[in-house]
Amino acid sequence: METIVHHLGLALGGRPASAFAARLMMPVSNDTLLRAVRRRSVEHHEELSVIGIDDFAFRRGQRYGTIVCDLERRRPVTLLPDREQGTSRAWLAGHPSVSIVARDRGGGYGEAIAKALPYAEQVADRWHLMENSSRAFLDAVAKSMRQIRKAVGSAIIDPKLLTYAERLQYEGFLRRQETNETILALAKHGVSIKKIVKRTGYSRKLVRSVLRGQRSDVFRVRQSSLEGWLPWLDSRWEQGSRNASALWREMRSKGFHGQSGVVSEWARRRRLAEKANQNALARTPSARSIARLMTLARDDLTKSDAILVAAIESNVPELISARTLINAFQQMIRSKAVAKLDAWLETAKASLVAPFASGVEKDITAVRNAIVSPWSNGQTEGQITKLKLIKRQMYGHAKIDLLQARMIGAT
């Protein structure tokens, strides 16, 4: 009977297991179920050789823990109450048999492993390397937005042609320019980021984003639900369909999921442009949209998108170089061509993706191992997904001992 109670607690937790037990004609309280899970919790004492380590959120942005997994046996080993370097280091020092550790690219775990297990081989997570490289290209596009605007003919802003929402963004841009100029002037005179933060009172994150060129865009646009429909809207407008509500209803019947407001805003902008004797207001897509278009095959682009990409490639050659470098890095990982890494680093240091290349160089040993090693942190990420399910199943109130009892007891 206790074995049945234990397995019900492992599978369902407290209240759901109690309700299910009542249906099985064996009423038991949720507290009894959880006591059974805690009492019969087991620990695996096998000698560990290959492990994965990563953090998970008890409460996102506020409190985090650490999960350690046995990659050879494909199961979790332990949960640690935080992600502090000292906690991870103490646990690793108690397991000297570990020879390979797969981890993400955060610096804390790497330093803990280096101090506790200096002879262990560290392996950076391949998925994070791919994701970080894609993010690096997106950052390169964001830095180049001013040149991109000039390339597509939308560098000159006429406030009379802006909608109310765009005018608010434009006024915010003018205010940001004063901040940007102050920070850039201090940096030009050799003032460190720490001293700039102290002198100006701005946050470190803001100062870093200014120095990286991430706050120079006029409109802080996000990818719009309307972007894929723009060619269709242009054709319907030329055919004489000028009613925004009617256009929106027609789009809804064709599968559009956005709100009517975005179509109304687009129609208002077209009318303003026509009053100014322009065919259309040249709106530059968001940095994310441009990055996506520049990485798609030409055959998959519409005619208008292909013209946009061609204009950017002709006028911003640095982006072509950055795209080539990111593609080469990702292909290097897929083909395990570790011999090309040094040459790639030398080229990338002089490009728009230099910050990413600098990060790779600092973690060069773990990155090399990631390219050639059969081990990766994918298993650990999968166990974190399972841990999230258990945590949410218990309404986020489970303490670490109960989470560990359910995670490890079920494997």
PyMOL commands that set and color helices and strands:
alter all, ss='L'
color gray80, all
select helices_A, chain A and resi 2-12+15-23+30-39+85-93+107-116+126-143+145-151+159-161+164-188+193-200+204-211+227-238+244-253+260-275+287-295+298-300+303-315+317-335+338-348+354-362+364-372+378-393+400-409
alter helices_A, ss='H'
color red, helices_A
select strands_A, chain A and resi 50-59+63-70+75-80+100-103+121-124
alter strands_A, ss='S'
color yellow, strands_A
deselect
rebuild
show_as cartoon
